Amino acid sequence: MSLRVALLSYRGKAHCGGQGVYIRHLSRELTALGHYVEVIAGPPYPVLDPGVPLVRTPSLDLYAEPNPFRTPKLAELRRIPDWIEFVTMRRGGFPEPLTFSLRVRRYLATHRFDIVHDNQSLGYGLLGLRTPVIATVHHPVVIDRDMKPPSAGTRRWYAFTRMQHRVARRLPMLLTVSEAAKSAITSRMGVPGSRIRVVPLSADTRMFTPDRVPRVPGRVVCVASADEPIKGLRHLLAAVKDVHCELVVIGKPKPVPGVTFVSGLTDDEYADLICGAEIVCVPSLFEGFSLPAIEAMACGVPVVATSGGALPEVVGDAGVIVPPGSPEALARALRDLLADPVRRKRLGEAGTARAARLSWRRTAERTAACYEEVVRSVRPC
């Protein structure tokens, strides 16, 4: 069954929370399977492979550098979603999931698709469409909220999660990326497990290979593109004070002595850093999956990760698992592994074998099977 697919992403920046990576590889592989896929996205727009059309859905983009939280000109406030975006931002909320869904609704009303696949916007504009809608939830965003100090500002910013939970409960199917994420969606969003399908992600094995670049002795790499408590970066920064290593953090620069922060990397530069590490560390307090972990494994690089969320499920026997939020445990695991090349080699080989069982083509095949299940349920053959 060849389908016309609208693949939605309210934000799609590459290496930012994995959403841009997900959209890029899934759209490419669905297209290769013979489906027609249009990616409909808000800024920052995703990078797509040739042959996949991108429909840009402009917003006011009120959080963009170099002028975040700007006041738009009156001429920019042309439609209701513009006003919602501006007013919600000024009140301390995060409007983009809602306003993206309202804007994209106009486009979907005038274009024919067999299925709409939303990537975690879960806005009210997705309800009541003539076309069936499913959504991917990488993990419930309330987990991020609960890891921040409680405050009125935090409550206002995360108010959109109430909308996401309501919309998720009304969709015929959700996709997620791990059993841990499925369990969290059921307990935190109230979606029955019978309506959730687990479709794991993968590494791009064209880029992430064991022989791409030589290992750099003593180098530990961490990907922390979102400077959020859930990523556990502060625990890793505390840990490496007691570890003789070179820590490279792929993320927003911070003034931390002895630590190198890099950002704005090309795909090749990013892959070189992952593949050239002796260890990739994922200190997150919770992960729905972790693309950096599977990318490191595809390169044969051992992983030190916490037991937060899906990390044990993803890493398996390809790394060392420690309790989340413990700098002491991270430091001990890094020291021991850096001092043991035989163990690093064994874990790296296990990672390569484990990553080889996944592929973006398999992700697309399983996703397409979910599409067909939903389409047949509303239009029986």
KEKEDREN-109315 format. One line per field, with one value per residue (C-alpha): residue number from 1; residue in one letter; x, y, z. Coordinates in nm, 2 decimals, m for minus. Example, Ala and Ser with C-alpha at 12.3 -4.5 7.8 and 13.67 -1.06 7.14 Angstrom:
# KEKEDREN-109315
seq: (1,2);
type: (a,s);
u: (1.23,1.37);
v: (m0.45,m0.11);
w: (0.78,0.71);
***
This chain:
# KEKEDREN-109315
seq: (1,2,3,4,5,6,7,8,9,10,11,12,13,14,15,16,17,18,19,20,21,22,23,24,25,26,27,28,29,30,31,32,33,34,35,36,37,38,39,40,41,42,43,44,45,46,47,48,49,50,51,52,53,54,55,56,57,58,59,60,61,62,63,64,65,66,67,68,69,70,71,72,73,74,75,76,77,78,79,80,81,82,83,84,85,86,87,88,89,90,91,92,93,94,95,96,97,98,99,100,101,102,103,104,105,106,107,108,109,110,111,112,113,114,115,116,117,118,119,120,121,122,123,124,125,126,127,128,129,130,131,132,133,134,135,136,137,138,139,140,141,142,143,144,145,146,147,148,149,150,151,152,153,154,155,156,157,158,159,160,161,162,163,164,165,166,167,168,169,170,171,172,173,174,175,176,177,178,179,180,181,182,183,184,185,186,187,188,189,190,191,192,193,194,195,196,197,198,199,200,201,202,203,204,205,206,207,208,209,210,211,212,213,214,215,216,217,218,219,220,221,222,223,224,225,226,227,228,229,230,231,232,233,234,235,236,237,238,239,240,241,242,243,244,245,246,247,248,249,250,251,252,253,254,255,256,257,258,259,260,261,262,263,264,265,266,267,268,269,270,271,272,273,274,275,276,277,278,279,280,281,282,283,284,285,286,287,288,289,290,291,292,293,294,295,296,297,298,299,300,301,302,303,304,305,306,307,308,309,310,311,312,313,314,315,316,317,318,319,320,321,322,323,324,325,326,327,328,329,330,331,332,333,334,335,336,337,338,339,340,341,342,343,344,345,346,347,348,349,350,351,352,353,354,355,356,357,358,359,360,361,362,363,364,365,366,367,368,369,370,371,372,373,374,375,376,377,378,379,380,381);
type: (m,s,l,r,v,a,l,l,s,y,r,g,k,a,h,c,g,g,q,g,v,y,i,r,h,l,s,r,e,l,t,a,l,g,h,y,v,e,v,i,a,g,p,p,y,p,v,l,d,p,g,v,p,l,v,r,t,p,s,l,d,l,y,a,e,p,n,p,f,r,t,p,k,l,a,e,l,r,r,i,p,d,w,i,e,f,v,t,m,r,r,g,g,f,p,e,p,l,t,f,s,l,r,v,r,r,y,l,a,t,h,r,f,d,i,v,h,d,n,q,s,l,g,y,g,l,l,g,l,r,t,p,v,i,a,t,v,h,h,p,v,v,i,d,r,d,m,k,p,p,s,a,g,t,r,r,w,y,a,f,t,r,m,q,h,r,v,a,r,r,l,p,m,l,l,t,v,s,e,a,a,k,s,a,i,t,s,r,m,g,v,p,g,s,r,i,r,v,v,p,l,s,a,d,t,r,m,f,t,p,d,r,v,p,r,v,p,g,r,v,v,c,v,a,s,a,d,e,p,i,k,g,l,r,h,l,l,a,a,v,k,d,v,h,c,e,l,v,v,i,g,k,p,k,p,v,p,g,v,t,f,v,s,g,l,t,d,d,e,y,a,d,l,i,c,g,a,e,i,v,c,v,p,s,l,f,e,g,f,s,l,p,a,i,e,a,m,a,c,g,v,p,v,v,a,t,s,g,g,a,l,p,e,v,v,g,d,a,g,v,i,v,p,p,g,s,p,e,a,l,a,r,a,l,r,d,l,l,a,d,p,v,r,r,k,r,l,g,e,a,g,t,a,r,a,a,r,l,s,w,r,r,t,a,e,r,t,a,a,c,y,e,e,v,v,r,s,v,r,p,c);
u: (0.00,0.15,0.04,0.05,0.20,0.20,0.49,0.47,0.74,0.68,1.07,1.32,1.67,1.94,2.10,1.84,1.66,1.68,1.36,1.53,1.73,1.42,1.23,1.52,1.59,1.23,1.11,1.40,1.34,0.96,1.01,1.25,0.97,0.75,0.54,0.49,0.60,0.57,0.75,0.56,0.77,0.81,1.14,1.41,1.35,1.49,1.75,1.61,1.75,1.70,1.36,1.17,0.97,0.97,0.66,0.77,0.52,0.65,0.59,0.69,0.99,1.00,1.28,1.53,1.87,1.99,1.68,1.48,1.15,1.13,0.81,0.68,0.58,0.20,0.21,0.33,0.02,m0.20,m0.39,m0.52,m0.22,0.01,m0.17,m0.18,0.19,0.27,0.04,0.13,0.50,0.45,0.27,0.56,0.41,0.54,0.29,0.46,0.30,m0.05,0.02,0.20,m0.10,m0.34,m0.13,m0.08,m0.45,m0.51,m0.27,m0.40,m0.76,m0.66,m0.43,m0.50,m0.31,m0.39,m0.24,m0.10,0.20,0.27,0.61,0.52,0.34,0.01,m0.18,m0.55,m0.54,m0.49,m0.83,m1.13,m0.94,m1.08,m0.75,m0.65,m0.38,m0.12,0.17,0.52,0.59,0.96,0.88,0.63,0.75,0.61,0.92,1.13,0.91,0.93,1.31,1.31,1.26,0.89,0.79,0.51,0.73,0.78,0.41,0.33,0.60,0.48,0.11,0.10,0.15,m0.21,m0.31,m0.07,m0.22,m0.57,m0.49,m0.28,m0.58,m0.80,m0.57,m0.62,m0.25,0.07,0.42,0.71,1.07,1.12,0.93,1.04,0.89,0.57,0.54,0.59,0.33,0.08,0.14,0.20,m0.03,m0.31,m0.29,m0.38,m0.08,m0.30,m0.29,0.09,0.34,0.71,0.93,1.30,1.53,1.87,2.20,2.28,2.54,2.65,2.80,2.87,3.12,3.39,3.67,3.57,3.84,4.11,4.03,4.16,4.32,4.14,3.86,3.51,3.22,2.88,2.59,2.38,2.22,1.94,2.07,1.81,1.83,1.70,2.02,2.23,2.52,2.59,2.65,2.90,3.08,3.11,3.23,3.51,3.68,3.80,3.88,4.19,4.03,3.94,3.57,3.41,3.05,2.84,2.61,2.56,2.89,2.93,3.23,3.36,3.74,3.90,3.59,3.56,3.21,3.14,2.82,2.71,2.87,2.83,2.71,3.07,3.21,2.95,3.02,3.40,3.36,3.14,3.35,3.68,3.59,3.72,3.39,3.06,2.88,2.50,2.44,2.07,1.82,1.57,1.59,1.31,1.58,1.91,2.04,2.40,2.41,2.32,2.54,2.84,2.75,2.75,3.10,3.22,3.26,3.17,2.90,2.88,2.51,2.27,1.97,1.74,1.45,1.53,1.91,1.96,1.72,1.92,2.28,2.24,2.58,2.76,2.83,2.84,2.52,2.52,2.25,2.12,2.22,2.54,2.87,3.06,2.92,2.99,3.35,3.42,3.28,3.48,3.80,3.77,3.68,3.95,4.21,4.09,4.14,4.05,3.71,3.66,3.72,3.48,3.20,3.26,3.23,2.91,2.78,2.85,2.67,2.37,2.34,2.35,2.02,1.86,1.83,1.63,1.49,1.34,1.22,1.04,0.90,0.75,0.62,0.45,0.29,0.14,0.01,m0.15,m0.31,m0.47,m0.58,m0.74,m0.93,m1.10,m1.13,m1.17,m1.05);
v: (0.00,0.33,0.62,1.00,1.10,1.44,1.43,1.72,1.87,2.20,2.23,2.04,2.16,1.89,1.75,1.94,1.68,1.43,1.56,1.69,1.37,1.16,1.36,1.35,0.98,0.86,1.08,0.95,0.59,0.61,0.77,0.49,0.24,0.40,0.64,1.00,1.21,1.58,1.72,2.02,2.20,2.52,2.70,2.61,2.40,2.04,1.94,1.68,1.44,1.50,1.39,1.48,1.80,2.05,2.27,2.56,2.68,3.02,3.13,3.45,3.25,3.45,3.25,3.27,3.43,3.70,3.85,3.60,3.70,3.99,4.20,4.15,4.43,4.49,4.40,4.05,3.98,3.89,3.58,3.43,3.19,3.49,3.66,3.34,3.29,3.65,3.67,3.33,3.41,3.74,3.55,3.31,3.01,2.81,2.85,2.67,2.32,2.49,2.76,2.52,2.28,2.57,2.69,2.35,2.27,2.53,2.35,2.00,2.12,2.19,1.90,1.53,1.29,0.93,0.99,1.27,1.18,1.44,1.46,1.55,1.88,1.73,2.06,2.11,2.19,1.82,1.72,1.69,1.65,1.45,1.26,1.01,1.14,0.96,1.10,1.01,1.09,1.05,1.09,1.28,1.64,1.66,1.46,1.75,1.99,1.77,1.78,2.16,2.35,2.41,2.77,2.98,3.04,2.66,2.60,2.86,2.74,2.38,2.46,2.33,1.97,1.96,2.01,1.74,1.49,1.56,1.54,1.22,1.05,1.12,0.99,0.64,0.55,0.68,0.57,0.58,0.48,0.24,0.03,0.27,0.56,0.36,0.30,0.67,0.77,0.53,0.65,1.02,1.10,0.85,0.68,0.30,0.08,m0.10,0.22,0.27,0.10,0.09,0.17,0.20,0.45,0.39,0.54,0.65,0.38,0.56,0.82,0.63,0.35,0.19,0.29,0.65,0.82,0.71,0.72,1.02,0.89,1.00,1.17,1.15,1.30,1.40,1.54,1.79,2.00,2.10,2.27,2.12,1.94,1.62,1.59,1.55,1.76,1.92,1.57,1.49,1.82,1.75,1.39,1.48,1.70,1.36,1.20,1.24,1.29,1.54,1.61,1.75,1.85,1.90,2.17,2.53,2.68,2.73,2.88,2.56,2.54,2.23,2.14,2.20,2.29,2.28,2.37,2.45,2.13,1.99,1.63,1.51,1.71,1.56,1.21,1.26,1.36,1.07,0.81,0.96,0.93,0.66,0.69,0.85,0.95,0.99,1.13,1.20,1.15,1.02,0.94,0.80,0.65,0.84,0.88,0.96,0.63,0.42,0.64,0.57,0.20,0.19,0.34,0.07,0.33,0.21,0.40,0.51,0.59,0.61,0.39,0.68,0.58,0.37,0.39,0.03,m0.09,0.08,0.03,m0.33,m0.50,m0.22,0.00,0.07,0.17,0.38,0.54,0.88,1.19,1.05,1.23,0.97,0.68,0.85,0.93,0.58,0.43,0.67,0.61,0.23,0.22,0.46,0.25,m0.08,m0.09,m0.46,m0.39,m0.09,m0.31,m0.57,m0.32,m0.15,m0.48,m0.55,m0.21,m0.25,m0.59,m0.44,m0.13,m0.35,m0.50,m0.16,0.05,0.35,0.13,m0.10,0.20,0.32,m0.02,m0.06,0.30,0.23,m0.08,0.14,0.38,0.09,m0.04,0.30,0.37,0.03,0.08,0.39,0.28,m0.10,m0.28);
w: (0.00,m0.12,0.10,0.09,0.42,0.59,0.84,1.08,1.30,1.48,1.51,1.31,1.38,1.33,1.65,1.87,2.09,1.80,1.64,1.33,1.30,1.33,1.06,0.82,0.83,0.86,0.56,0.35,0.42,0.39,0.05,m0.05,0.04,m0.22,m0.01,m0.09,0.21,0.26,0.56,0.70,0.96,1.15,1.22,1.26,0.96,0.92,0.68,0.44,0.19,m0.18,m0.31,0.01,m0.02,0.27,0.33,0.55,0.80,0.92,1.27,1.45,1.58,1.90,2.06,1.78,1.83,1.82,1.96,2.17,2.33,2.08,2.03,1.68,1.46,1.43,1.07,1.16,1.37,1.07,1.19,1.52,1.56,1.54,1.83,2.03,1.98,2.09,2.39,2.52,2.50,2.68,2.96,3.00,2.82,2.53,2.24,1.95,1.96,1.96,1.71,1.47,1.48,1.40,1.11,0.96,0.99,0.71,0.48,0.56,0.48,0.12,0.04,0.02,0.24,0.35,0.70,0.91,1.13,1.39,1.57,1.93,1.88,1.98,1.93,1.93,1.56,1.49,1.62,1.39,1.06,0.78,0.76,1.03,1.26,1.46,1.66,1.78,2.14,2.22,2.59,2.80,2.83,3.19,3.29,3.18,3.39,3.70,3.70,3.73,4.05,4.10,4.03,3.88,3.57,3.52,3.55,3.29,3.05,3.06,3.05,2.70,2.83,2.94,2.58,2.46,2.70,2.59,2.23,2.27,2.44,2.14,1.87,1.74,1.78,1.92,1.83,2.07,2.07,2.36,2.62,2.89,2.69,2.64,3.01,3.08,2.83,2.98,3.34,3.28,2.98,3.04,2.70,2.71,2.63,2.37,2.15,2.17,1.93,2.00,1.70,1.79,1.63,1.47,1.38,1.03,0.95,0.64,0.88,1.20,1.14,1.35,1.11,1.04,1.24,1.49,1.86,2.05,2.37,2.69,2.50,2.64,2.44,2.56,2.35,2.55,2.28,2.52,2.83,3.06,3.39,3.24,3.04,3.36,3.23,3.56,3.71,3.44,3.48,3.86,3.78,3.54,3.81,3.95,3.61,3.40,3.06,2.78,2.79,2.48,2.51,2.19,2.30,2.40,2.52,2.90,3.09,3.24,3.29,3.13,2.93,2.55,2.43,2.05,1.86,1.51,1.37,1.03,1.00,0.93,1.22,1.45,1.34,1.37,1.73,1.82,1.63,1.76,2.13,2.36,2.55,2.49,2.81,2.84,3.19,3.14,3.42,3.17,2.80,2.58,2.35,2.31,1.95,2.08,2.25,1.94,1.72,1.95,1.95,1.57,1.58,1.82,2.10,2.45,2.64,3.00,3.07,3.35,3.42,3.34,3.12,2.81,2.84,2.98,2.71,2.43,2.56,2.68,2.70,2.51,2.80,3.17,3.34,3.66,3.87,3.75,3.93,4.08,3.99,4.20,4.00,3.67,3.78,3.89,3.57,3.35,3.54,3.53,3.16,3.05,3.23,3.07,2.69,2.67,2.82,2.60,2.29,2.41,2.49,2.15,1.96,2.15,2.06,1.69,1.69,1.88,1.66,1.35,1.45,1.40,1.09,0.97,0.70,0.97,1.16,0.84,0.77,1.11,1.10,0.76,0.90,1.17,0.91,0.72,1.04,1.11,0.75,0.72,1.04,0.91,0.54,0.55,0.23);
***
